[in-house]
Amino acid sequence: MEIDYAIEEMLLQSPNQVVYKARGRSGFRYAISRFIFTKSILANLKNTCFDVALKELKRLNHGCLRPVIDGGLDEI
């Protein structure tokens, strides 16, 4: 599934997270969350545990939660 969206504005910024409002090409609205981790936590996430957790989240289907459409780790 390829998602094509554009970030419209930043909604929240804290020391550990930034949340953006985005809109897809079809008009669907998204909330994009970017989490900020310490270097020690990030080093542990670079192993396969992050990829496994992301795969599980993308399969999750719950009526009260928005779906996870993508994820990844940025280099700091």
Contacts in CASP RR format, 6 or more apart in sequence:
PFRMAT RR
TARGET T0000
AUTHOR 0000-0000-0000
METHOD contacts of the structure
MODEL  1
MEIDYAIEEMLLQSPNQVVYKARGRSGFRYAISRFIFTKSILANLKNTCF
DVALKELKRLNHGCLRPVIDGGLDEI
1 69 0 8 1.000
3 24 0 8 1.000
3 30 0 8 1.000
3 69 0 8 1.000
3 70 0 8 1.000
4 24 0 8 1.000
4 25 0 8 1.000
5 22 0 8 1.000
5 23 0 8 1.000
5 24 0 8 1.000
5 25 0 8 1.000
5 30 0 8 1.000
5 32 0 8 1.000
6 22 0 8 1.000
6 23 0 8 1.000
6 24 0 8 1.000
7 20 0 8 1.000
7 21 0 8 1.000
7 22 0 8 1.000
7 32 0 8 1.000
8 20 0 8 1.000
8 21 0 8 1.000
8 22 0 8 1.000
8 23 0 8 1.000
9 20 0 8 1.000
9 21 0 8 1.000
10 18 0 8 1.000
10 19 0 8 1.000
10 20 0 8 1.000
10 21 0 8 1.000
11 19 0 8 1.000
11 20 0 8 1.000
11 21 0 8 1.000
11 31 0 8 1.000
12 18 0 8 1.000
12 19 0 8 1.000
13 19 0 8 1.000
15 36 0 8 1.000
16 35 0 8 1.000
16 36 0 8 1.000
16 37 0 8 1.000
17 33 0 8 1.000
17 34 0 8 1.000
17 35 0 8 1.000
17 36 0 8 1.000
18 33 0 8 1.000
18 34 0 8 1.000
18 36 0 8 1.000
19 31 0 8 1.000
19 32 0 8 1.000
19 33 0 8 1.000
19 34 0 8 1.000
20 31 0 8 1.000
20 32 0 8 1.000
20 33 0 8 1.000
20 34 0 8 1.000
21 29 0 8 1.000
21 30 0 8 1.000
21 31 0 8 1.000
21 32 0 8 1.000
22 29 0 8 1.000
22 30 0 8 1.000
22 31 0 8 1.000
22 32 0 8 1.000
23 29 0 8 1.000
23 30 0 8 1.000
24 30 0 8 1.000
30 66 0 8 1.000
30 69 0 8 1.000
31 66 0 8 1.000
37 45 0 8 1.000
39 76 0 8 1.000
42 73 0 8 1.000
42 76 0 8 1.000
45 73 0 8 1.000
46 73 0 8 1.000
50 72 0 8 1.000
50 73 0 8 1.000
54 68 0 8 1.000
54 71 0 8 1.000
54 72 0 8 1.000
57 68 0 8 1.000
58 67 0 8 1.000
58 68 0 8 1.000
58 69 0 8 1.000
58 70 0 8 1.000
60 67 0 8 1.000
60 68 0 8 1.000
61 67 0 8 1.000
END
